[in-house]
Amino acid sequence: MFVAVVSCHRNVPLIGVTSQRNDYFDAGGQQYSEAVEYAGAVAVVVPMIHNEQEATRMMEKLDGVIFTGGPDVDPAWYGEEVLNEKVEIDTLRNRSDSLLARAALASGKPIMAICRGSQLMNVMLGGTLYQDIPTQRPDAASHTAGSILWIYLEGESFLKDLLQVDSIRIYCAHHEAVKDPAPGMKIAARSGEGIIEAWECGTVWGLQVHSEGLLPYDDRWGALFRAFVKRCE
């Protein structure tokens, strides 16, 4: 297994960033890695995982992991059939991410789950998803790529503590979302019509919000990544 690691002093946290596949290679999202490095850690692009042993060895090396955006989670994992043609499944990536997710949860190390990552971790923890928001929640505003909307932060949560606001405009790009929350999930933010946009559960911070993309425009999101790096130290 090959992992690209920036040379560093080992007291700097190593944070895994799950990769996306194209026709030629596994590619880590540059903005995720830049956000990690901005916050003072080193990003490790995690290639496709093939078995439990690889996943365990990877988590032994990492201090935390970010599950990134991408194609849809397989509805069969939460007992449903594919809803429509908008649901796009990458079988190899689903397998890879599920292996790494199990190892990450077993390790007790911090996890940040963004967009697809939020959906994946909700399912891994026992929840279900809206497969297609426009079809299943026609009352909801657009959440697909390029959408800008307000989210409303709830109660005492990691996100409200870090951002110090009651509401904030965000960028999102998702047509799936948490439907039935996993047991023990604490909701941190919702859209105006109630779609869950951020949550926490045990070692996991889940965000539909593309915080890595917002960071260059709003440094308040830097607090999120700095806090995550602090958890990983």
N, C-alpha and C positions, 0 to 999 in steps of 0.2 A: 504494500500500500504506500503510495506517495503522497506526502502532504507538504505544501510549501509553507515554510515558517520563516518569518523575518528574524534575522539574528538579533538577539537581545539578551540582556541580563535576566536570569531566570526568575528574579523576584517580581518581574512584570507578569501579570496574569496572561495566560494563553486562552483565548476564547474562540471556540469553533464557530464557523459560519457555514451552514449547510449549502451545498452547491446545487445548481440547476444544470440540466443536461441539454446540449444541442446535438447536432449530428456528428460532431467531432470530438468533443471533450466535455469534462465537467467544469462548469464555470461558476465561480463565486460572485455574488452581486457586489460590485465595487463600492456602492454607497454603504452597504452594511459594514464592510471591512474598514472603510474610511471613518465611519462613526465609532467603531471600536478603537481604532488607533487615535482618533481625536480625544477619546476619553482616557487615554493613557495605557491601553493594553495592546496586545498583539493579536491580530486576526489570523486564524488558521483555517484555510479553506478545506472543508471536509469532503473528500470524494465519495462516490457511491459506496455504501457499506453492503457487504454481501452475506455476512453471517453474524451470529451473536458474539463470537470471539473477537472479530474485528471491532464491533461496536464497544465491547468492554475495554479492549486495549486503547481505543481512541479516547474514551472517557477517562482512563487512567492518566493520560497525558494532559488533558484539558482541565482548566479551572472553571469553565462554564461553557454554555453553548447557546447560539442563536439559531432558531429554526426560521428560515426565511420564506418569502413568498414564492408562488409558483402555481402549478396545476392543481386540480381539485383532489380532495381526499375521497377514496373509494367509498361510496354509500353502503356497500355490502358490510363494511366494518361496523356500521350501526344499524344493520338489519333492514336496509332499504334497497330498492332497485334504482338504477339511474333514472332520473326524472325526465330529462330531455337532452337535446343535442348540445346544449350549452355546457353540460358537464363534461370536462376533459380530464382524463385520468392517465397519469404516467405510472404504470405498474412498477417499474424498476425504482423510481424515486419513492413511491409510496412504501415499498418494501424497505429501502434504505433508511428512510426517515423513521419508520416504525421501529426498526432495530435500534437505531441510535436513541430514539425517544425512550424506549424501555431501559436502555443502559443508563441514560442520563437521569431518569427518575430513580433508578435503583442506586445511583451514585450519591444522590442527595445534593448534587452541585446545582448552582443557579442556572435557570433556563429563562431565556427571553424568546417568546414565540410571536412572530410578526406575520400578519395577514394569513396566508396558508398555514403558517406555523401555529397561529392561534386556533385555527380550525382543527388541525392535526392533534394538538395537545388536548383540546376539549374532548375529542373522540377517544384518544388514548386513555383519558381519565374517566371515561364512561358517559360522555354527553353525546348529543346528536346535533345535526346541522340543518339549516336551510340550504338546500342544494342550489337554489336559484331565487334570489330575493325578488326580482321583478315578477316571477310567476307565483311565488308562495306568499309574498308580502307586497301586493300591488299598491298598498297605502304608503309604502316607504319611498323616500327620496332616492335618487340615483346614488348608488355606491360604487359603480363601475369606474374603470380607469379614467382619470382626469377629474373625478368628482371632488368638489370642495363643499364641505358641510360643517355644521356646528355639532360638537358633542358636549354632553353635560356630565360633569364629574359627580360621583355619588359618595356621600358619607365620608368615612375615614378610610382612605385607600392609599396605596403606594403612589398612584398617579396624582391625586390631589395634593398629597404631601410634597411631591416633587415640583409640580407646576404652580402650585399656590394660586389656582384660579377655580372658578365654578363652571366655566365653559370656555371652549377654545375652538377656533376654526382649524380644520385638519384636511389633509389630502388622503384619499383612500382609493383603492382599486380592487374591489372584491364583489363577487356576486353570490358567494357563500357566506354564511355567518353562523355563529352559535345559535342553536334553536333551544334545545334542552340543555341547560348548564350541567357540567359534571358535578357529582356530589362534592360538597365542600367548597364550591366556587364562590368567591366574593366578587360581585360586580363592581367595577371601578368607573365605568363610563358607558353611556348609551347615546345613540342618536336621538333626534327629536321624536321619532316615532317608536322608539324603544329598542332598536337593534343594538345588541351588546357590542361595544367598541373597545372595551378594555376590561380585564379581569385579573384576579390572582387566585392561586390555589397551591398551597404548599410552597414548593421551590420555584413555581412557574409564574412569570408575568406574561399575560397574553394581551396582545394589541392588534386589532384590525388596522389601526392607524399606521401609515407608513412613516414612522417617526424618523427613520434614517434619511428619507427624502426631504423631510421638513427641517432637519437640523441646519442646513446651510442658510435657511431663511429666518429661522426663529431659534435663537440659542437656548430658549427655555427647554427645548427637547434635549439639549446637551446634558441637563441635569439627570435625565432618565438614563443615558448611557454612562455617565460618571457614577451614578448610584449602582448600576448593574456591575460595572467594573469593581467598585468597592465591595460588593457582595462576593465577587469572585476572588478577591485577594486572600 
